[in-house]
Amino acid sequence: MARIQRTALFSDLLILLGRLPWWINLVFALLSWLLLHPFASSALPVLGRVEAGGALTDSLFRQLARFAQYLLPLGFCTVALVALGYRVAQHRQMRSRPAPAPAALLQSMQWPAFRLLLEQAFRSKGYRVLGNTLAGADGSCDLLLQQAGERYLVHCRYWQARRLKVAPLREFFARVVSEGAAGGVVVTKGEFSAEARAFAAERQLELVDGTRLQRWVAVSRKRV
């Protein structure tokens, strides 16, 4: 029973060392050598008969140190190599794993990531993102942009809609006019109805649908 407990303790220790950054095990290897080597290579002091018993104990520890000064650094180095190899294998596996298609990634994207995608895309087009002008219970909002001293509104409250009709665009255009913005952009992961596209074309509203968003996702992944 005691042997089983010692084996389990040794296994737990190896697992603990393996979870540490690999270079820490190399530090342990160097420290164990620096601590054990001077003691193992030092000569025994000349003692009298009364001190002979203590000398035997000291000699035993020195013998153990002569083996440990090589075994401990070797063990730490072995654990470091195994840990490094495991991390390299994990990295290669992650790189070889096929990345999800932009369409699938876009459909599974939650609002914080979606808003970050929009902000990165508009910044790349020369806009300055001033923040959000309307917060909702679902966490979505309209974005406020600025370019060349002009303000632009981005309507993304129906970003999860499969098909966006003309009614939200009418409300949004009225808001663009009332706030004196230079223009507006309507964003959705789905598509726009023919009536909505006709309305936007007459009033110079920019429409961003799911197809265009997929291209933005592809560009953002290349930057990463």
RAPEMO-V586812 format. One record per helix or strand of 2 or more residues. SS is the DSSP state (alpha for helix, beta for strand). FROM is the first residue (numbers start at 1). TO is the last residue. If there is no record, write none. Layout:
[[SS	FROM	TO] [SS	FROM	TO]]
//
This chain:
[[alpha	2	19] [alpha	22	41] [alpha	52	96] [alpha	102	107] [alpha	111	124] [beta	128	135] [beta	141	147] [beta	150	155] [beta	163	164] [alpha	166	178] [beta	183	187] [beta	191	192] [alpha	194	203] [beta	206	208] [alpha	210	223]]
//
